[in-house]
Amino acid sequence: MIYIVTATYPMTSIGDVVEVFIDNMKTPLPDFIEMDGPYSRWGGDGIIATTIYKVSDDKVKEGTAELVTRDARFADVEGYKLEYRTVLDIADSLAIVGAKMP
C-alpha cells in the first residue's frame, strides 16, 4: 500500500509542528513502513509538506494504524490539516486492467 500524505499548516505553527515531528522521529518506523520525505514548500497560507509511505502488503492494517497514531499527535497544532491519498504503483495499476510491465 502506498500513501501520499499532505500536511498543511500556517507559518505561525512551525514551532509546534517541528516539536511533534522530532518527538515522532525518536521512535523509528517499523521495518514494514518505508518513508520518503517529508518534502516541504511554502505557499498560499503557509507550509505544505508531502510524505510518501510504502507499507508492506502483508502489514497494511498494522502500518495504517501506526501512521494514523503518529499523525494524530499533530491534532492540537493550530491550523494543521492532513490528507491521506492511497495510490497504486504502475505495476498494480496495469494488473487491474489485465496488463503487465514489459
Beta strands, then each sheet from edge to edge (+ up, - down):
strand 1: 2-9
strand 2: 33-43
strand 3: 46-55
strand 4: 81-87
sheet 1: 2+ 3- 1+ 4-
end
